[in-house]
Amino acid sequence: MLSRVADSLYWINRYVERAENLSRFVEVSEAMALDCPPGSAEPWQPLIDASGDRDLFDQLYPSGGGPDQVVEFLVKAEDNPSSIVNCIALARENARQIRDVITTEMWEQINDLYWTLLESDSFWHQPPQEQLREIRRGCQLFYGITDATLSRDLSWQFSRLGRLIERADKTTRILDVKYFLLLPSPEEVGGVLDELQWISLLRSAGAYQMFRQSQQGVITPRAVAAFLLLDRNFPRSVRYCLERIDETLQVVAAGAAAGKPDPLECLSGLTRARWSYTGIDELVTGGLHESIDALQQDLNNLHELIHARYFVLPSLATADEAAAIPPAQASVSVSATSHDLACAPA
C-alpha cells in the first residue's frame, strides 16, 4: 500500500473520531450546565484541557472565555484546526484524495456530513443539543459504513489504527481532567450532585449504560476510573484500545522479516502489557494523574513511530527528520492543510 494512502486512511478516522468525541463532550456539558446548581464545578473550561488545545484557546481568548466562547472554539472556530467543523473538513479532504480506495458509501457519508456543516443554514438554526447529536450520529454512521463495506485488508487496518489511537487519547484526557475536578468533599460523597457529576463523566466517554450493566450500587470515582481505563470488553476503555492497537500493528507488520522487534513493536507490546496486567489500586496508589500522563506520552510516541515507519518514504526521511516529528502532529494532518477547508463539492 502507498504511504500516502495509508496516511490518509489513518487521518480520516482520527479526525472523525475526534469530531465525534468533541460533539459528545460538548453535548454532555450543555446538559450538565442546566442540571447543576450554582456554585458547582464549572463544566466548560475543563473541555479545553480535555481537547489538548489550551495554549491555542488562551491565545485566541486572552481575557478568558465563557461557555459561548468554549463552544465556538470546539465546534466552529476556523482558527482551531481541531474544531469539529475543521476535523470533518480535513477528513473529507483526505477521503477525496483516495476516493479510489475507500467505498462509495464512505465517501457519500463524509461528503454529506461536510456539506451539512458548511452550507446548511437550517442545521445551525437548530438547538445546540440537536446540532451536536446530529454530528455525533453522522460520525457514528461513518464508522458503521466503514466497518460494513471496507474489506479487512490494510485499508481497514490503518483506518482502525487511527480510530483506536484517537479514542484512547481522548478517553485518557477527559478522565484525567475531570477525575480530580470532580473528587467530592467529604460532605458531598454519595450525594445527588456527586452522582450526577460522575454520570456526566461516563456519558462524556459514551460509557454510562455499559458501566451500569457491569457495576451495581453507588457510582464511585475509583469504579469509574477502573472501567474507563481497565475494562477489557468496553470498546472505549484504554485497555481495549491498546489491545486492539497492538493486534492491528501485528497484522500490518505480518509481512516483515522475522527478527528483533523494532521500537514500534516493543512500545506497542509493552504499553499493552502494562495496562492489561495492572489494577486500579496500583494506579491510584502510584498516582493516577502520573500514570495517565505517561500513557499519553506513550500514545504520542506510538503515533510518531507509526508515522515514521509507514507514512514517510524512506528516500525522503532521514533519521533526524523522523526524530523531529512534533507531538502536536496529532492535531494537524500530515497530508491536509488549511486550504483544504475551501475545497469545492465533488
Secondary structure in CASP SS format (residue, H / E / C, confidence):
PFRMAT SS
TARGET T0000
AUTHOR 0000-0000-0000
METHOD secondary structure of the structure
MODEL  1
M C 1.00
L C 1.00
S H 1.00
R H 1.00
V H 1.00
A H 1.00
D H 1.00
S H 1.00
L H 1.00
Y H 1.00
W H 1.00
I H 1.00
N H 1.00
R H 1.00
Y H 1.00
V H 1.00
E H 1.00
R H 1.00
A H 1.00
E H 1.00
N H 1.00
L H 1.00
S H 1.00
R H 1.00
F H 1.00
V H 1.00
E H 1.00
V H 1.00
S H 1.00
E H 1.00
A H 1.00
M H 1.00
A H 1.00
L H 1.00
D H 1.00
C C 1.00
P C 1.00
P C 1.00
G C 1.00
S C 1.00
A C 1.00
E C 1.00
P C 1.00
W C 1.00
Q H 1.00
P H 1.00
L H 1.00
I H 1.00
D H 1.00
A H 1.00
S H 1.00
G C 1.00
D C 1.00
R H 1.00
D H 1.00
L H 1.00
F H 1.00
D H 1.00
Q H 1.00
L H 1.00
Y C 1.00
P C 1.00
S C 1.00
G C 1.00
G C 1.00
G C 1.00
P H 1.00
D H 1.00
Q H 1.00
V H 1.00
V H 1.00
E H 1.00
F H 1.00
L H 1.00
V H 1.00
K C 1.00
A C 1.00
E C 1.00
D C 1.00
N C 1.00
P C 1.00
S C 1.00
S C 1.00
I H 1.00
V H 1.00
N H 1.00
C H 1.00
I H 1.00
A H 1.00
L H 1.00
A H 1.00
R H 1.00
E H 1.00
N H 1.00
A H 1.00
R H 1.00
Q H 1.00
I C 1.00
R C 1.00
D C 1.00
V C 1.00
I C 1.00
T C 1.00
T H 1.00
E H 1.00
M H 1.00
W H 1.00
E H 1.00
Q H 1.00
I H 1.00
N H 1.00
D H 1.00
L H 1.00
Y H 1.00
W H 1.00
T H 1.00
L H 1.00
L H 1.00
E H 1.00
S C 1.00
D H 1.00
S H 1.00
F H 1.00
W H 1.00
H C 1.00
Q C 1.00
P C 1.00
P H 1.00
Q H 1.00
E H 1.00
Q H 1.00
L H 1.00
R H 1.00
E H 1.00
I H 1.00
R H 1.00
R H 1.00
G H 1.00
C H 1.00
Q H 1.00
L H 1.00
F H 1.00
Y H 1.00
G H 1.00
I H 1.00
T H 1.00
D H 1.00
A H 1.00
T H 1.00
L C 1.00
S C 1.00
R C 1.00
D C 1.00
L H 1.00
S H 1.00
W H 1.00
Q H 1.00
F H 1.00
S H 1.00
R H 1.00
L H 1.00
G H 1.00
R H 1.00
L H 1.00
I H 1.00
E H 1.00
R H 1.00
A H 1.00
D H 1.00
K H 1.00
T H 1.00
T H 1.00
R H 1.00
I H 1.00
L H 1.00
D H 1.00
V H 1.00
K H 1.00
Y H 1.00
F H 1.00
L H 1.00
L H 1.00
L C 1.00
P C 1.00
S C 1.00
P H 1.00
E H 1.00
E H 1.00
V C 1.00
G C 1.00
G C 1.00
V H 1.00
L H 1.00
D H 1.00
E H 1.00
L H 1.00
Q H 1.00
W H 1.00
I H 1.00
S H 1.00
L H 1.00
L H 1.00
R H 1.00
S H 1.00
A C 1.00
G C 1.00
A C 1.00
Y H 1.00
Q H 1.00
M H 1.00
F H 1.00
R H 1.00
Q H 1.00
S H 1.00
Q C 1.00
Q C 1.00
G C 1.00
V C 1.00
I C 1.00
T C 1.00
P H 1.00
R H 1.00
A H 1.00
V H 1.00
A H 1.00
A H 1.00
F H 1.00
L H 1.00
L H 1.00
L H 1.00
D C 1.00
R C 1.00
N C 1.00
F C 1.00
P C 1.00
R C 1.00
S C 1.00
V H 1.00
R H 1.00
Y H 1.00
C H 1.00
L H 1.00
E H 1.00
R H 1.00
I H 1.00
D H 1.00
E H 1.00
T H 1.00
L H 1.00
Q H 1.00
V H 1.00
V H 1.00
A C 1.00
A C 1.00
G C 1.00
A C 1.00
A C 1.00
A C 1.00
G C 1.00
K C 1.00
P C 1.00
D C 1.00
P H 1.00
L H 1.00
E H 1.00
C H 1.00
L H 1.00
S H 1.00
G H 1.00
L H 1.00
T H 1.00
R H 1.00
A H 1.00
R H 1.00
W H 1.00
S H 1.00
Y C 1.00
T C 1.00
G C 1.00
I H 1.00
D H 1.00
E H 1.00
L H 1.00
V H 1.00
T H 1.00
G H 1.00
G C 1.00
L H 1.00
H H 1.00
E H 1.00
S H 1.00
I H 1.00
D H 1.00
A H 1.00
L H 1.00
Q H 1.00
Q H 1.00
D H 1.00
L H 1.00
N H 1.00
N H 1.00
L H 1.00
H H 1.00
E H 1.00
L H 1.00
I H 1.00
H H 1.00
A H 1.00
R H 1.00
Y H 1.00
F H 1.00
V C 1.00
L C 1.00
P H 1.00
S H 1.00
L H 1.00
A C 1.00
T C 1.00
A H 1.00
D H 1.00
E H 1.00
A H 1.00
A H 1.00
A C 1.00
I C 1.00
P C 1.00
P H 1.00
A H 1.00
Q H 1.00
A H 1.00
S H 1.00
V C 1.00
S C 1.00
V C 1.00
S C 1.00
A C 1.00
T C 1.00
S H 1.00
H H 1.00
D H 1.00
L H 1.00
A H 1.00
C C 1.00
A C 1.00
P C 1.00
A C 1.00
END
